[in-house]
Amino acid sequence: MVQFRAMRIPIETFRLPNGLFVTLSEDHTAPIVAVNLWYHVGSANEPPGRTGFAHLFEHMLFQGSADVAANEHFELVARAGGTLNGSTWLERTNYFETVPSNQLELALWLEANRMGTLLSAMTQQKLDNQRDVVMNERRWSMDNQPYGSWMEKLPALVFPPQHPFHHSLMGSMEDLAAASLDDVSQFFSTYYTPDNAVLSIAGDFEPGEARRMIERHFGGIPRGKGKPPLPDMSLPPVFGQWKREVVPDDVMLPRLFMAFRTPVFGSEEYYAASVTGAVLGLRNASRLRRRLVRERQVAADASAFTYDLAKGSDLLVIDVTGRPGIGAEQLEQEVAHEIDTVVRDGLDASEVERAVAVIQTAFVSGMQEAGDRADRLSMFATYLGRPEAINEEVDRYKAVTTERVNAFVRERLDENNRASLLYVPRENAPAELASAGAATEAE
């Protein structure tokens, strides 16, 4: 088994009086620096009737603030030679820039300006414009995309109706259409505050100078007035039955998403779940690709991944697309047969060792990139309150044994903890989708 030396990423942390938690990781390997800001708000924080707000704000925060015009954030970072973006998930929203080292203050000023003064520049016109953008994104990526509804239908299948993870990350068209300027202003003032944020900087910078910049630009932003607590997120360890939903769609190939309820991110048994997912569906040597794609040739592609949820329950998801000529029912049976075999016979030590090595290699490689390092620091700080946990990841994966993985498999992959979301070709699917199906097969 590949042995990795313990990795020690330098970490310095402090908290401003207004509650902003800051993590610094100095690395002069390359003359770039990454700024990563996580707000501890995601779709789970959206109340009934207000779904889609977290994702809407991912867009709204690029629409200008007191000293920055709409879309000028993009222009200033690009002009400085940097890159930027944002993303939304069930438990967090993040914004990030990677810039040349001498442009660190620009990135910090831009993030602080919109944290502190976005509301003063928010207008009905901007809201209407970005609402239309988000609605079109939903139409394009979900409603009119083959298999696109899976990110909405799978959480609805596996989480109870009243659970904060149940509803769509993208939000409903009705809720987005009903959003008022007062609604979004209240959402921003509740969640986009320094005491609900983690700021991480990684790369080529001087910590003392960075701290002075952070204090100068973020220090005057008042802390929030508190956010409403989430309801009870706890769930039983298993579904208690095999849940199943069949979705007729305009597709040429069947596709199965099979989900299992698993321990939350950061817990001891999360790592056994993560390794199991890698054994089953990470890269070409994984079991599902070997067995279903190459040997039995019933699948065009197969993968597995965890949602990395830190509250209530995480999910391990298997994603398998059938080959032409393979029916949806056969595809589901083939996947279930593979999982049944794993539950009955267990996984081999060689498979577990390979999976651990692949995960460790990917993690160590990623930590050489300033952007990835800053993002992981924000993740551990936000979810676990311990950015230093980044230095424990290699050892935590190394401690995962074949016995632990097989214990997890027996407890969590059996029929009482499966949820199948099965896409089946709708009769008379549009002819243009035939080429998409052929392309999937060719890949």
C-alpha positions in Angstrom: 0.0 0.0 0.0 1.2 3.5 -0.9 2.5 5.3 2.3 2.0 9.0 2.5 4.1 11.1 4.8 2.1 13.2 7.3 1.2 16.5 5.5 1.5 19.6 7.6 -0.1 22.6 6.0 0.7 25.8 7.9 -2.4 27.3 9.5 -3.0 30.5 11.4 -6.4 31.5 12.7 -8.0 34.4 14.4 -11.5 35.9 14.9 -12.5 39.5 14.4 -14.6 41.2 17.1 -17.6 41.1 14.7 -17.3 37.3 14.6 -15.6 36.7 11.2 -13.4 33.6 11.5 -10.2 33.8 9.5 -7.8 31.1 8.4 -4.5 31.8 6.8 -2.2 29.3 5.1 1.1 30.8 3.8 2.8 29.2 0.8 5.3 31.0 -1.4 5.6 28.2 -4.0 3.9 30.3 -6.7 3.1 34.1 -6.8 -0.6 33.7 -6.5 -3.1 33.9 -3.6 -6.6 32.4 -3.2 -9.3 34.1 -1.2 -12.3 31.9 -0.2 -15.3 33.1 1.7 -17.9 30.5 3.0 -21.2 31.7 4.4 -22.9 29.1 6.6 -26.2 29.2 4.7 -27.5 26.9 2.0 -30.8 25.6 0.7 -31.4 24.0 4.2 -31.9 27.4 5.7 -34.7 28.4 3.3 -38.1 28.5 5.0 -41.2 27.1 3.2 -42.3 29.3 0.4 -38.8 30.8 0.1 -36.9 28.0 -1.7 -34.1 28.9 -4.0 -33.0 32.0 -2.1 -29.5 30.7 -1.3 -28.8 30.0 -5.0 -30.5 33.3 -6.0 -28.0 35.1 -3.7 -25.1 33.4 -5.4 -26.1 35.5 -8.4 -27.2 38.6 -6.5 -23.8 39.0 -4.8 -22.2 39.8 -8.2 -24.7 42.6 -8.9 -22.8 45.3 -7.2 -22.6 47.0 -3.9 -22.1 50.6 -2.6 -18.7 51.1 -4.4 -18.9 48.4 -7.1 -21.2 48.5 -10.1 -23.2 45.4 -11.3 -20.8 42.8 -12.8 -17.8 45.1 -12.0 -16.6 42.5 -9.6 -15.9 40.1 -12.5 -14.3 42.9 -14.5 -11.9 44.1 -11.8 -10.7 40.5 -11.0 -10.3 39.6 -14.6 -8.4 42.9 -15.3 -6.1 42.0 -12.4 -5.3 38.6 -14.0 -7.4 36.6 -11.7 -10.3 34.2 -11.7 -13.4 34.0 -9.6 -16.7 32.2 -9.1 -19.3 31.1 -6.5 -21.3 28.0 -5.7 -24.3 27.0 -3.6 -24.9 23.7 -1.7 -27.4 22.4 0.9 -25.4 23.8 3.9 -23.2 26.6 2.5 -22.6 29.2 -0.1 -19.1 30.2 -1.1 -17.3 32.8 -3.2 -13.7 32.7 -4.3 -11.0 34.5 -6.2 -7.5 33.4 -7.2 -5.3 36.4 -8.1 -1.7 37.4 -8.4 -0.1 38.0 -5.0 0.0 41.7 -5.4 -3.8 41.8 -5.9 -4.8 40.3 -2.6 -6.2 43.5 -1.2 -8.4 43.9 -4.3 -10.0 40.5 -3.6 -10.5 41.3 0.1 -11.9 44.7 -0.6 -14.4 43.3 -3.1 -15.6 40.6 -0.7 -15.9 43.0 2.2 -17.7 45.6 0.2 -20.5 43.3 -0.8 -20.7 41.8 2.6 -21.0 45.2 4.2 -22.9 47.3 1.6 -24.8 45.0 -0.8 -28.2 46.0 0.6 -27.6 49.7 -0.2 -27.2 48.9 -3.9 -29.9 46.3 -4.2 -32.8 47.3 -6.5 -36.0 45.8 -7.8 -34.5 45.8 -11.3 -31.4 43.8 -10.2 -33.7 41.3 -8.4 -35.9 40.9 -11.4 -32.9 40.5 -13.7 -31.2 37.8 -11.6 -34.5 36.1 -10.8 -34.9 35.6 -14.6 -31.3 34.4 -14.9 -31.9 31.8 -12.1 -35.2 30.7 -13.6 -33.6 30.2 -17.0 -30.7 28.3 -15.3 -33.3 26.0 -13.8 -35.0 25.5 -17.2 -31.7 24.8 -18.9 -30.0 22.6 -16.3 -33.0 20.8 -14.8 -36.4 21.1 -16.5 -35.2 20.7 -20.1 -32.1 18.7 -19.6 -32.0 14.9 -20.0 -31.9 13.4 -16.4 -31.6 17.1 -15.2 -34.3 16.7 -12.5 -32.3 14.2 -10.5 -30.8 16.8 -8.2 -34.3 17.8 -7.2 -36.0 14.3 -7.2 -33.3 12.4 -5.3 -33.3 14.6 -2.1 -37.1 14.6 -2.3 -37.0 10.8 -2.3 -34.5 10.2 0.4 -35.3 13.0 2.9 -38.7 13.3 4.7 -41.0 16.2 3.4 -40.3 18.4 6.5 -36.6 17.9 6.5 -34.5 20.9 5.5 -32.6 18.8 2.8 -35.9 17.6 1.1 -36.6 20.6 -1.2 -34.8 21.6 -4.3 -31.5 23.5 -4.2 -32.6 25.4 -7.3 -35.9 26.3 -5.7 -39.4 26.2 -7.2 -40.5 28.6 -10.0 -43.4 29.7 -7.8 -41.2 30.6 -4.8 -38.7 32.5 -7.1 -41.5 34.4 -8.8 -43.0 35.4 -5.5 -39.7 36.7 -4.0 -40.0 40.4 -3.0 -37.2 42.9 -2.4 -38.0 42.8 1.3 -37.8 39.0 1.3 -34.3 38.9 -0.2 -33.1 41.9 1.9 -34.2 40.1 5.1 -32.5 36.8 3.9 -29.2 38.7 3.2 -29.2 40.6 6.5 -29.9 37.4 8.4 -27.2 35.1 6.9 -24.6 37.2 5.0 -23.0 38.6 8.1 -19.4 38.3 9.4 -20.3 36.1 12.3 -21.8 33.6 9.9 -18.8 33.5 7.6 -15.3 31.9 7.3 -12.6 33.7 5.3 -9.7 31.6 4.2 -6.5 32.8 2.4 -3.9 30.4 0.9 -0.9 31.1 -1.1 1.8 33.7 -1.5 1.2 36.4 1.1 2.6 37.8 4.3 0.3 36.9 7.3 0.8 40.1 9.2 0.0 42.3 6.2 -3.0 40.1 5.3 -4.3 40.4 8.8 -4.1 44.2 8.7 -6.0 44.2 5.3 -8.7 42.0 6.8 -9.1 44.1 9.8 -9.2 47.3 7.7 -11.8 46.0 5.2 -13.9 43.6 7.3 -13.5 45.0 10.8 -16.2 47.7 10.5 -18.9 45.4 9.3 -21.4 44.8 12.2 -22.2 41.3 13.3 -25.6 39.9 12.6 -28.6 39.8 14.9 -28.6 36.0 14.9 -30.1 33.4 12.6 -33.0 31.1 13.2 -32.0 27.6 14.3 -32.6 24.7 12.0 -35.2 22.2 13.0 -34.1 18.8 14.2 -31.9 17.3 11.5 -31.5 13.8 13.0 -32.6 10.8 11.0 -32.5 7.0 11.6 -29.3 5.4 10.2 -31.3 3.6 7.5 -34.4 4.2 5.4 -36.1 1.1 6.8 -37.2 0.0 3.3 -36.2 0.1 -0.4 -37.5 3.4 -1.7 -38.1 3.7 -5.4 -39.2 6.2 -8.0 -39.4 5.7 -11.7 -39.2 8.8 -13.9 -40.2 8.6 -17.6 -38.0 11.2 -19.4 -37.0 12.2 -22.9 -33.8 10.1 -22.9 -32.5 7.3 -25.0 -30.7 5.4 -22.2 -31.9 4.3 -18.8 -30.0 5.8 -15.8 -30.1 4.8 -12.2 -29.3 6.9 -9.1 -29.1 4.5 -6.1 -28.7 6.3 -2.8 -27.8 5.0 0.7 -28.1 6.9 4.0 -24.6 7.2 5.5 -22.8 8.9 8.5 -22.3 12.7 8.3 -19.1 14.4 7.0 -16.3 14.5 9.5 -17.6 11.6 11.6 -15.4 8.5 12.2 -17.5 6.3 10.0 -17.8 8.9 7.2 -14.4 7.8 6.1 -15.4 4.2 5.7 -18.4 5.4 3.6 -16.1 7.6 1.5 -13.7 4.7 0.9 -16.6 2.4 0.0 -17.8 4.9 -2.6 -14.3 5.0 -4.1 -14.1 1.2 -4.3 -17.4 1.1 -6.0 -17.2 4.0 -8.4 -14.1 6.2 -8.4 -12.1 6.1 -11.7 -11.7 3.3 -14.2 -10.4 0.7 -11.8 -13.5 0.8 -9.6 -15.6 -2.2 -9.1 -18.8 -1.0 -10.9 -16.8 0.2 -13.9 -14.9 -3.0 -14.1 -17.9 -5.3 -13.6 -20.8 -3.4 -15.3 -19.0 -1.3 -18.0 -16.1 -3.6 -19.2 -17.0 -7.1 -18.2 -20.8 -7.4 -18.5 -21.1 -4.4 -20.8 -24.5 -3.4 -19.4 -23.5 0.1 -18.5 -22.0 3.0 -20.5 -20.7 4.7 -17.3 -20.7 4.2 -13.6 -19.6 6.3 -10.6 -20.2 6.8 -6.9 -19.8 9.8 -4.6 -20.9 11.2 -1.2 -22.8 14.4 -0.8 -20.5 15.4 2.2 -23.4 16.7 4.4 -22.4 17.6 7.9 -25.9 17.5 9.6 -28.4 14.8 10.0 -27.3 12.3 7.5 -25.0 12.1 4.5 -25.7 10.2 1.3 -23.6 7.8 -0.8 -24.9 7.8 -4.3 -24.2 5.4 -7.2 -24.8 6.8 -10.7 -25.1 4.2 -13.5 -26.1 4.9 -17.1 -27.2 1.9 -19.2 -25.9 0.9 -22.7 -28.2 0.8 -25.8 -30.3 -2.2 -25.7 -30.3 -2.6 -21.9 -33.7 -2.0 -20.3 -34.2 0.1 -17.2 -35.3 -2.9 -15.2 -32.3 -5.0 -16.2 -30.0 -2.1 -15.3 -31.4 -1.8 -11.8 -31.2 -5.5 -11.3 -27.6 -5.6 -12.5 -26.6 -2.8 -10.1 -28.5 -4.4 -7.2 -26.8 -7.7 -7.9 -23.4 -6.0 -7.6 -24.4 -4.4 -4.3 -25.9 -7.7 -3.0 -22.6 -9.4 -3.9 -20.6 -6.8 -2.0 -22.9 -7.1 1.1 -22.7 -10.9 1.0 -19.0 -11.4 0.2 -17.4 -8.1 1.4 -14.7 -6.1 -0.4 -11.2 -7.3 -0.9 -8.3 -5.7 1.0 -6.6 -4.9 -2.3 -9.7 -2.9 -3.4 -9.8 -0.9 -0.1 -6.0 -0.2 -0.3 -6.3 1.1 -3.9 -9.3 3.3 -3.0 -7.5 4.8 0.0 -4.4 5.5 -2.1 -6.5 7.1 -4.9 -8.3 9.4 -2.3 -5.0 10.3 -0.6 -3.3 11.1 -3.9 -6.1 13.3 -5.0 -6.2 15.1 -1.7 -2.5 15.7 -1.5 -2.4 16.9 -5.1 -5.3 19.2 -4.5 -3.6 20.8 -1.5 -0.8 22.0 -3.7 -3.3 24.3 -5.4 -4.0 27.5 -3.5 -7.7 27.6 -4.5 -8.3 24.0 -3.4 -6.5 24.5 -0.1 -8.4 27.7 0.7 -11.7 25.9 0.0 -10.9 22.9 2.2 -9.8 25.2 5.0 -13.1 27.0 4.8 -15.0 23.7 4.7 -13.4 22.3 7.8 -13.7 25.6 9.6 -17.4 25.9 8.7 -18.6 22.4 9.2 -16.3 21.2 12.0 -15.0 24.5 13.6 -11.5 23.1 13.1 -9.5 24.1 10.0 -6.6 22.2 11.3 -8.5 19.0 10.6 -7.1 19.4 7.1 -3.8 18.1 8.4 -5.5 15.0 9.7 -7.2 13.8 6.5 -4.5 11.6 5.2 -4.2 9.8 8.5 -7.9 9.4 8.9 -8.1 7.7 5.5 -5.0 5.7 6.3 -6.8 4.4 9.4 -9.7 3.0 7.4 -9.3 -0.8 7.4 -11.0 -3.5 5.3 -12.8 -4.7 8.4 -14.3 -1.2 9.0 -15.3 -0.9 5.4 -17.0 -4.2 5.3 -18.8 -3.5 8.6 -20.1 -0.3 7.0 -21.2 -2.2 3.9 -23.2 -4.7 5.9 -24.9 -2.0 8.0 -25.6 0.5 5.2 -25.8 -1.1 1.8 -28.5 -3.7 2.4 -32.0 -3.6 0.9 -33.4 -1.7 3.9 -31.2 1.3 3.1 -31.6 1.8 -0.6 -33.4 4.4 -2.7 -33.6 4.0 -6.4 -34.3 6.9 -8.7 -34.7 5.2 -12.1 -34.9 7.2 -15.4 -36.6 5.3 -18.2 -36.9 6.4 -21.9 -40.2 7.9 -22.6 -42.0 6.5 -25.6 -41.4 8.4 -28.8 -38.5 10.4 -27.3 -37.4 13.3 -29.6 -35.1 12.1 -32.4 -32.4 14.6 -31.6 -31.8 12.8 -28.3 -30.7 9.7 -30.2 -27.4 11.4 -31.0 -26.9 12.3 -27.3 -27.4 8.6 -26.4 -24.9 7.5 -29.0 -22.4 10.1 -27.8 -22.7 8.8 -24.2 -22.1 5.3 -25.5 -19.0 6.4 -27.5 -17.5 8.0 -24.5 
